[in-house]
Structures are given as structure tokens and as C-alpha cells.
């Protein structure tokens, strides 16, 4: 596997004040509910190993200081894809694999100020992808310019 470094976007500053609930409130007035990562992997290994995927998700939860509430998984037959879904107190992690294509799609959504990037090394270690892309989305983003004051 090529050495891959995860780089957060320049706008990924989490210098936020959270006065109510898990909403992030930045000093510039922008607020958002959480950070959602989409991690795509190609040339991945272990895409049919349900036990290894479950173990990697548990490790990702532990390394990110999240709280696992429930986890379920399904294998779609011998040498087929696997889906693992972890429900967290802070939201969720979902892993979908395509064995025959050696592809993986991972969805990590965290609120409560946790850093979803801390999940990636455990998942990357099990799949050892040849190529990986990470995209970040702030969920329910709002600012005084886009929303009325009563919604902020």
C-alpha cells in the first residue's frame, strides 16, 4: 500500500463554542450540527471479511472517543460484499464493501465535537487501499447571512 496521509481541509477549524446541545458555533456566527466524512477506497483488501470489518469499526469508535450504542452487519455470501453499521451516541459509521470490485464506501458522521478523522487509520489498516479519497461536509450549516436569527 502506498503511504497515504489524511489532510483536513483548510476550513476544518473546529474553534467553536457550543452553548446548547451539540451544535458547533464558531466566533464568525457560522454554526453546524456536525462533520460528515465520505471515505472512498479502491484496490482494497479484506472486503469480504465481516469479522475484520466489525473489529476495525469498534477500533475506530474507540480511537475517536465515540460511544457505540449498537452495531449490526451483513455479509452477502462467500466472497461478496459486507455492510457494517454502527449507531453511536454521536451519530454513526457505515461501511459498505464491493468484494468483486475491491471498493469500499465509508460514511462517518459525528456531532458533539468529536473528530471523525480519528476513525480513518483503523479502517485504512484493515482495507490497505491502493487509493483513497476523503471528502468532508458540514451538516446543517447556517450563518446569519443564510438563516433568520430565530433559526440560529
PyMOL CGO cylinders between C-alpha atoms (Angstrom):
from pymol import cmd
from pymol.cgo import CYLINDER

trace = [
    CYLINDER, 0.00, 0.00, 0.00, 1.21, 3.50, -0.74, 0.3, 1, 1, 1, 1, 1, 1,
    CYLINDER, 1.21, 3.50, -0.74, 1.68, 5.71, 2.30, 0.3, 1, 1, 1, 1, 1, 1,
    CYLINDER, 1.68, 5.71, 2.30, -1.41, 7.91, 2.47, 0.3, 1, 1, 1, 1, 1, 1,
    CYLINDER, -1.41, 7.91, 2.47, -1.75, 10.98, 4.62, 0.3, 1, 1, 1, 1, 1, 1,
    CYLINDER, -1.75, 10.98, 4.62, -5.15, 12.30, 5.66, 0.3, 1, 1, 1, 1, 1, 1,
    CYLINDER, -5.15, 12.30, 5.66, -5.24, 16.07, 5.30, 0.3, 1, 1, 1, 1, 1, 1,
    CYLINDER, -5.24, 16.07, 5.30, -8.09, 18.05, 6.76, 0.3, 1, 1, 1, 1, 1, 1,
    CYLINDER, -8.09, 18.05, 6.76, -9.43, 20.87, 4.57, 0.3, 1, 1, 1, 1, 1, 1,
    CYLINDER, -9.43, 20.87, 4.57, -8.19, 24.37, 5.41, 0.3, 1, 1, 1, 1, 1, 1,
    CYLINDER, -8.19, 24.37, 5.41, -11.68, 25.28, 6.60, 0.3, 1, 1, 1, 1, 1, 1,
    CYLINDER, -11.68, 25.28, 6.60, -11.78, 22.37, 9.05, 0.3, 1, 1, 1, 1, 1, 1,
    CYLINDER, -11.78, 22.37, 9.05, -11.13, 24.57, 12.07, 0.3, 1, 1, 1, 1, 1, 1,
    CYLINDER, -11.13, 24.57, 12.07, -13.22, 23.48, 15.00, 0.3, 1, 1, 1, 1, 1, 1,
    CYLINDER, -13.22, 23.48, 15.00, -12.62, 26.52, 17.22, 0.3, 1, 1, 1, 1, 1, 1,
    CYLINDER, -12.62, 26.52, 17.22, -16.27, 26.50, 18.22, 0.3, 1, 1, 1, 1, 1, 1,
    CYLINDER, -16.27, 26.50, 18.22, -18.37, 27.46, 21.16, 0.3, 1, 1, 1, 1, 1, 1,
    CYLINDER, -18.37, 27.46, 21.16, -21.29, 25.13, 21.82, 0.3, 1, 1, 1, 1, 1, 1,
    CYLINDER, -21.29, 25.13, 21.82, -23.84, 26.77, 24.07, 0.3, 1, 1, 1, 1, 1, 1,
    CYLINDER, -23.84, 26.77, 24.07, -26.74, 24.40, 23.54, 0.3, 1, 1, 1, 1, 1, 1,
    CYLINDER, -26.74, 24.40, 23.54, -26.78, 20.79, 22.51, 0.3, 1, 1, 1, 1, 1, 1,
    CYLINDER, -26.78, 20.79, 22.51, -24.17, 19.52, 20.10, 0.3, 1, 1, 1, 1, 1, 1,
    CYLINDER, -24.17, 19.52, 20.10, -24.31, 22.47, 17.70, 0.3, 1, 1, 1, 1, 1, 1,
    CYLINDER, -24.31, 22.47, 17.70, -20.92, 23.93, 16.83, 0.3, 1, 1, 1, 1, 1, 1,
    CYLINDER, -20.92, 23.93, 16.83, -20.96, 27.73, 16.95, 0.3, 1, 1, 1, 1, 1, 1,
    CYLINDER, -20.96, 27.73, 16.95, -17.92, 29.49, 15.51, 0.3, 1, 1, 1, 1, 1, 1,
    CYLINDER, -17.92, 29.49, 15.51, -16.96, 33.04, 16.52, 0.3, 1, 1, 1, 1, 1, 1,
    CYLINDER, -16.96, 33.04, 16.52, -17.85, 34.25, 12.99, 0.3, 1, 1, 1, 1, 1, 1,
    CYLINDER, -17.85, 34.25, 12.99, -21.51, 33.28, 13.57, 0.3, 1, 1, 1, 1, 1, 1,
    CYLINDER, -21.51, 33.28, 13.57, -21.47, 30.13, 11.45, 0.3, 1, 1, 1, 1, 1, 1,
    CYLINDER, -21.47, 30.13, 11.45, -22.93, 27.04, 13.10, 0.3, 1, 1, 1, 1, 1, 1,
    CYLINDER, -22.93, 27.04, 13.10, -23.31, 23.41, 12.11, 0.3, 1, 1, 1, 1, 1, 1,
    CYLINDER, -23.31, 23.41, 12.11, -24.58, 20.18, 13.61, 0.3, 1, 1, 1, 1, 1, 1,
    CYLINDER, -24.58, 20.18, 13.61, -21.57, 18.02, 12.83, 0.3, 1, 1, 1, 1, 1, 1,
    CYLINDER, -21.57, 18.02, 12.83, -18.95, 16.81, 10.41, 0.3, 1, 1, 1, 1, 1, 1,
    CYLINDER, -18.95, 16.81, 10.41, -19.75, 14.13, 7.86, 0.3, 1, 1, 1, 1, 1, 1,
    CYLINDER, -19.75, 14.13, 7.86, -16.93, 12.32, 6.08, 0.3, 1, 1, 1, 1, 1, 1,
    CYLINDER, -16.93, 12.32, 6.08, -17.24, 10.23, 2.95, 0.3, 1, 1, 1, 1, 1, 1,
    CYLINDER, -17.24, 10.23, 2.95, -14.26, 7.92, 2.56, 0.3, 1, 1, 1, 1, 1, 1,
    CYLINDER, -14.26, 7.92, 2.56, -13.90, 6.07, -0.75, 0.3, 1, 1, 1, 1, 1, 1,
    CYLINDER, -13.90, 6.07, -0.75, -11.30, 3.33, -1.21, 0.3, 1, 1, 1, 1, 1, 1,
    CYLINDER, -11.30, 3.33, -1.21, -10.19, 1.43, -4.31, 0.3, 1, 1, 1, 1, 1, 1,
    CYLINDER, -10.19, 1.43, -4.31, -7.91, -1.59, -4.57, 0.3, 1, 1, 1, 1, 1, 1,
    CYLINDER, -7.91, -1.59, -4.57, -8.92, -2.62, -1.07, 0.3, 1, 1, 1, 1, 1, 1,
    CYLINDER, -8.92, -2.62, -1.07, -8.29, -5.94, 0.65, 0.3, 1, 1, 1, 1, 1, 1,
    CYLINDER, -8.29, -5.94, 0.65, -10.43, -7.81, 3.23, 0.3, 1, 1, 1, 1, 1, 1,
    CYLINDER, -10.43, -7.81, 3.23, -13.63, -6.55, 1.62, 0.3, 1, 1, 1, 1, 1, 1,
    CYLINDER, -13.63, -6.55, 1.62, -15.35, -9.89, 2.35, 0.3, 1, 1, 1, 1, 1, 1,
    CYLINDER, -15.35, -9.89, 2.35, -14.07, -10.32, 5.93, 0.3, 1, 1, 1, 1, 1, 1,
    CYLINDER, -14.07, -10.32, 5.93, -17.06, -9.41, 8.10, 0.3, 1, 1, 1, 1, 1, 1,
    CYLINDER, -17.06, -9.41, 8.10, -15.29, -10.16, 11.40, 0.3, 1, 1, 1, 1, 1, 1,
    CYLINDER, -15.29, -10.16, 11.40, -12.28, -7.98, 10.49, 0.3, 1, 1, 1, 1, 1, 1,
    CYLINDER, -12.28, -7.98, 10.49, -14.56, -5.13, 9.42, 0.3, 1, 1, 1, 1, 1, 1,
    CYLINDER, -14.56, -5.13, 9.42, -16.54, -5.29, 12.67, 0.3, 1, 1, 1, 1, 1, 1,
    CYLINDER, -16.54, -5.29, 12.67, -13.29, -5.26, 14.66, 0.3, 1, 1, 1, 1, 1, 1,
    CYLINDER, -13.29, -5.26, 14.66, -12.00, -2.26, 12.66, 0.3, 1, 1, 1, 1, 1, 1,
    CYLINDER, -12.00, -2.26, 12.66, -15.22, -0.32, 13.26, 0.3, 1, 1, 1, 1, 1, 1,
    CYLINDER, -15.22, -0.32, 13.26, -15.02, -1.00, 17.01, 0.3, 1, 1, 1, 1, 1, 1,
    CYLINDER, -15.02, -1.00, 17.01, -11.40, 0.17, 16.98, 0.3, 1, 1, 1, 1, 1, 1,
    CYLINDER, -11.40, 0.17, 16.98, -12.37, 3.32, 15.02, 0.3, 1, 1, 1, 1, 1, 1,
    CYLINDER, -12.37, 3.32, 15.02, -15.07, 4.09, 17.59, 0.3, 1, 1, 1, 1, 1, 1,
    CYLINDER, -15.07, 4.09, 17.59, -12.61, 3.62, 20.45, 0.3, 1, 1, 1, 1, 1, 1,
    CYLINDER, -12.61, 3.62, 20.45, -9.88, 5.73, 18.81, 0.3, 1, 1, 1, 1, 1, 1,
    CYLINDER, -9.88, 5.73, 18.81, -12.30, 8.60, 18.20, 0.3, 1, 1, 1, 1, 1, 1,
    CYLINDER, -12.30, 8.60, 18.20, -13.71, 8.56, 21.77, 0.3, 1, 1, 1, 1, 1, 1,
    CYLINDER, -13.71, 8.56, 21.77, -17.21, 7.96, 20.41, 0.3, 1, 1, 1, 1, 1, 1,
    CYLINDER, -17.21, 7.96, 20.41, -19.87, 5.88, 22.19, 0.3, 1, 1, 1, 1, 1, 1,
    CYLINDER, -19.87, 5.88, 22.19, -21.03, 2.70, 20.50, 0.3, 1, 1, 1, 1, 1, 1,
    CYLINDER, -21.03, 2.70, 20.50, -24.73, 2.05, 21.14, 0.3, 1, 1, 1, 1, 1, 1,
    CYLINDER, -24.73, 2.05, 21.14, -25.39, -0.74, 18.66, 0.3, 1, 1, 1, 1, 1, 1,
    CYLINDER, -25.39, -0.74, 18.66, -23.67, -2.41, 15.73, 0.3, 1, 1, 1, 1, 1, 1,
    CYLINDER, -23.67, -2.41, 15.73, -25.02, -4.71, 13.06, 0.3, 1, 1, 1, 1, 1, 1,
    CYLINDER, -25.02, -4.71, 13.06, -23.53, -6.25, 9.95, 0.3, 1, 1, 1, 1, 1, 1,
    CYLINDER, -23.53, -6.25, 9.95, -24.47, -8.34, 6.96, 0.3, 1, 1, 1, 1, 1, 1,
    CYLINDER, -24.47, -8.34, 6.96, -22.38, -10.40, 4.59, 0.3, 1, 1, 1, 1, 1, 1,
    CYLINDER, -22.38, -10.40, 4.59, -23.89, -11.05, 1.21, 0.3, 1, 1, 1, 1, 1, 1,
    CYLINDER, -23.89, -11.05, 1.21, -22.39, -14.51, 0.75, 0.3, 1, 1, 1, 1, 1, 1,
    CYLINDER, -22.39, -14.51, 0.75, -18.98, -16.06, 0.32, 0.3, 1, 1, 1, 1, 1, 1,
    CYLINDER, -18.98, -16.06, 0.32, -16.61, -13.67, -1.44, 0.3, 1, 1, 1, 1, 1, 1,
    CYLINDER, -16.61, -13.67, -1.44, -19.26, -10.97, -1.54, 0.3, 1, 1, 1, 1, 1, 1,
    CYLINDER, -19.26, -10.97, -1.54, -19.67, -7.53, -0.10, 0.3, 1, 1, 1, 1, 1, 1,
    CYLINDER, -19.67, -7.53, -0.10, -20.24, -6.67, 3.55, 0.3, 1, 1, 1, 1, 1, 1,
    CYLINDER, -20.24, -6.67, 3.55, -22.12, -3.86, 5.27, 0.3, 1, 1, 1, 1, 1, 1,
    CYLINDER, -22.12, -3.86, 5.27, -21.34, -2.81, 8.84, 0.3, 1, 1, 1, 1, 1, 1,
    CYLINDER, -21.34, -2.81, 8.84, -23.41, -0.14, 10.56, 0.3, 1, 1, 1, 1, 1, 1,
    CYLINDER, -23.41, -0.14, 10.56, -22.56, 1.32, 13.96, 0.3, 1, 1, 1, 1, 1, 1,
    CYLINDER, -22.56, 1.32, 13.96, -25.07, 3.53, 15.74, 0.3, 1, 1, 1, 1, 1, 1,
    CYLINDER, -25.07, 3.53, 15.74, -23.24, 5.95, 18.02, 0.3, 1, 1, 1, 1, 1, 1,
    CYLINDER, -23.24, 5.95, 18.02, -24.42, 8.35, 20.69, 0.3, 1, 1, 1, 1, 1, 1,
    CYLINDER, -24.42, 8.35, 20.69, -22.67, 10.91, 18.47, 0.3, 1, 1, 1, 1, 1, 1,
    CYLINDER, -22.67, 10.91, 18.47, -24.27, 9.64, 15.20, 0.3, 1, 1, 1, 1, 1, 1,
    CYLINDER, -24.27, 9.64, 15.20, -22.99, 6.76, 13.00, 0.3, 1, 1, 1, 1, 1, 1,
    CYLINDER, -22.99, 6.76, 13.00, -20.36, 4.90, 10.99, 0.3, 1, 1, 1, 1, 1, 1,
    CYLINDER, -20.36, 4.90, 10.99, -21.40, 2.86, 7.97, 0.3, 1, 1, 1, 1, 1, 1,
    CYLINDER, -21.40, 2.86, 7.97, -19.07, 0.70, 5.87, 0.3, 1, 1, 1, 1, 1, 1,
    CYLINDER, -19.07, 0.70, 5.87, -20.13, -0.85, 2.54, 0.3, 1, 1, 1, 1, 1, 1,
    CYLINDER, -20.13, -0.85, 2.54, -17.81, -3.07, 0.50, 0.3, 1, 1, 1, 1, 1, 1,
    CYLINDER, -17.81, -3.07, 0.50, -17.87, -4.48, -3.01, 0.3, 1, 1, 1, 1, 1, 1,
    CYLINDER, -17.87, -4.48, -3.01, -15.68, -7.60, -2.94, 0.3, 1, 1, 1, 1, 1, 1,
    CYLINDER, -15.68, -7.60, -2.94, -15.52, -8.23, -6.68, 0.3, 1, 1, 1, 1, 1, 1,
    CYLINDER, -15.52, -8.23, -6.68, -14.61, -4.59, -7.37, 0.3, 1, 1, 1, 1, 1, 1,
    CYLINDER, -14.61, -4.59, -7.37, -12.27, -4.21, -4.33, 0.3, 1, 1, 1, 1, 1, 1,
    CYLINDER, -12.27, -4.21, -4.33, -14.09, -0.97, -3.42, 0.3, 1, 1, 1, 1, 1, 1,
    CYLINDER, -14.09, -0.97, -3.42, -15.20, 0.43, -0.08, 0.3, 1, 1, 1, 1, 1, 1,
    CYLINDER, -15.20, 0.43, -0.08, -17.55, 3.32, 0.73, 0.3, 1, 1, 1, 1, 1, 1,
    CYLINDER, -17.55, 3.32, 0.73, -17.41, 4.61, 4.32, 0.3, 1, 1, 1, 1, 1, 1,
    CYLINDER, -17.41, 4.61, 4.32, -19.74, 7.16, 5.85, 0.3, 1, 1, 1, 1, 1, 1,
    CYLINDER, -19.74, 7.16, 5.85, -18.75, 8.73, 9.20, 0.3, 1, 1, 1, 1, 1, 1,
    CYLINDER, -18.75, 8.73, 9.20, -20.96, 11.39, 10.81, 0.3, 1, 1, 1, 1, 1, 1,
    CYLINDER, -20.96, 11.39, 10.81, -20.09, 12.88, 14.20, 0.3, 1, 1, 1, 1, 1, 1,
    CYLINDER, -20.09, 12.88, 14.20, -21.65, 15.61, 16.23, 0.3, 1, 1, 1, 1, 1, 1,
    CYLINDER, -21.65, 15.61, 16.23, -20.76, 16.52, 19.82, 0.3, 1, 1, 1, 1, 1, 1,
    CYLINDER, -20.76, 16.52, 19.82, -17.40, 17.98, 18.88, 0.3, 1, 1, 1, 1, 1, 1,
    CYLINDER, -17.40, 17.98, 18.88, -15.68, 14.67, 18.10, 0.3, 1, 1, 1, 1, 1, 1,
    CYLINDER, -15.68, 14.67, 18.10, -13.19, 14.39, 15.25, 0.3, 1, 1, 1, 1, 1, 1,
    CYLINDER, -13.19, 14.39, 15.25, -14.31, 11.82, 12.61, 0.3, 1, 1, 1, 1, 1, 1,
    CYLINDER, -14.31, 11.82, 12.61, -10.84, 11.88, 11.03, 0.3, 1, 1, 1, 1, 1, 1,
    CYLINDER, -10.84, 11.88, 11.03, -9.62, 9.84, 14.02, 0.3, 1, 1, 1, 1, 1, 1,
    CYLINDER, -9.62, 9.84, 14.02, -11.63, 6.86, 12.66, 0.3, 1, 1, 1, 1, 1, 1,
    CYLINDER, -11.63, 6.86, 12.66, -9.76, 6.64, 9.38, 0.3, 1, 1, 1, 1, 1, 1,
    CYLINDER, -9.76, 6.64, 9.38, -6.50, 4.92, 10.45, 0.3, 1, 1, 1, 1, 1, 1,
    CYLINDER, -6.50, 4.92, 10.45, -8.28, 1.85, 11.89, 0.3, 1, 1, 1, 1, 1, 1,
    CYLINDER, -8.28, 1.85, 11.89, -10.40, 1.48, 8.76, 0.3, 1, 1, 1, 1, 1, 1,
    CYLINDER, -10.40, 1.48, 8.76, -7.48, 2.16, 6.44, 0.3, 1, 1, 1, 1, 1, 1,
    CYLINDER, -7.48, 2.16, 6.44, -5.41, -0.51, 8.23, 0.3, 1, 1, 1, 1, 1, 1,
    CYLINDER, -5.41, -0.51, 8.23, -7.95, -3.28, 7.59, 0.3, 1, 1, 1, 1, 1, 1,
    CYLINDER, -7.95, -3.28, 7.59, -8.52, -2.40, 3.93, 0.3, 1, 1, 1, 1, 1, 1,
    CYLINDER, -8.52, -2.40, 3.93, -4.99, -1.33, 2.90, 0.3, 1, 1, 1, 1, 1, 1,
    CYLINDER, -4.99, -1.33, 2.90, -6.38, 0.55, -0.12, 0.3, 1, 1, 1, 1, 1, 1,
    CYLINDER, -6.38, 0.55, -0.12, -4.30, 1.39, -3.17, 0.3, 1, 1, 1, 1, 1, 1,
    CYLINDER, -4.30, 1.39, -3.17, -6.19, 4.68, -3.46, 0.3, 1, 1, 1, 1, 1, 1,
    CYLINDER, -6.19, 4.68, -3.46, -8.34, 6.62, -1.02, 0.3, 1, 1, 1, 1, 1, 1,
    CYLINDER, -8.34, 6.62, -1.02, -10.29, 9.87, -1.15, 0.3, 1, 1, 1, 1, 1, 1,
    CYLINDER, -10.29, 9.87, -1.15, -11.88, 11.70, 1.78, 0.3, 1, 1, 1, 1, 1, 1,
    CYLINDER, -11.88, 11.70, 1.78, -14.48, 14.43, 1.40, 0.3, 1, 1, 1, 1, 1, 1,
    CYLINDER, -14.48, 14.43, 1.40, -15.84, 16.48, 4.29, 0.3, 1, 1, 1, 1, 1, 1,
    CYLINDER, -15.84, 16.48, 4.29, -19.25, 18.07, 4.65, 0.3, 1, 1, 1, 1, 1, 1,
    CYLINDER, -19.25, 18.07, 4.65, -20.53, 20.19, 7.50, 0.3, 1, 1, 1, 1, 1, 1,
    CYLINDER, -20.53, 20.19, 7.50, -24.13, 19.17, 8.18, 0.3, 1, 1, 1, 1, 1, 1,
    CYLINDER, -24.13, 19.17, 8.18, -26.94, 21.65, 8.81, 0.3, 1, 1, 1, 1, 1, 1,
    CYLINDER, -26.94, 21.65, 8.81, -24.58, 24.59, 8.30, 0.3, 1, 1, 1, 1, 1, 1,
    CYLINDER, -24.58, 24.59, 8.30, -26.10, 28.00, 8.83, 0.3, 1, 1, 1, 1, 1, 1,
    CYLINDER, -26.10, 28.00, 8.83, -24.92, 31.57, 9.27, 0.3, 1, 1, 1, 1, 1, 1,
    CYLINDER, -24.92, 31.57, 9.27, -26.50, 34.97, 9.94, 0.3, 1, 1, 1, 1, 1, 1,
    CYLINDER, -26.50, 34.97, 9.94, -26.27, 35.57, 6.17, 0.3, 1, 1, 1, 1, 1, 1,
    CYLINDER, -26.27, 35.57, 6.17, -28.22, 32.42, 5.22, 0.3, 1, 1, 1, 1, 1, 1,
    CYLINDER, -28.22, 32.42, 5.22, -30.75, 31.96, 8.04, 0.3, 1, 1, 1, 1, 1, 1,
    CYLINDER, -30.75, 31.96, 8.04, -33.00, 34.16, 10.13, 0.3, 1, 1, 1, 1, 1, 1,
    CYLINDER, -33.00, 34.16, 10.13, -31.89, 34.82, 13.67, 0.3, 1, 1, 1, 1, 1, 1,
    CYLINDER, -31.89, 34.82, 13.67, -34.61, 32.59, 15.20, 0.3, 1, 1, 1, 1, 1, 1,
    CYLINDER, -34.61, 32.59, 15.20, -33.11, 29.56, 13.39, 0.3, 1, 1, 1, 1, 1, 1,
    CYLINDER, -33.11, 29.56, 13.39, -29.62, 30.16, 14.76, 0.3, 1, 1, 1, 1, 1, 1,
]
cmd.load_cgo(trace, "trace")
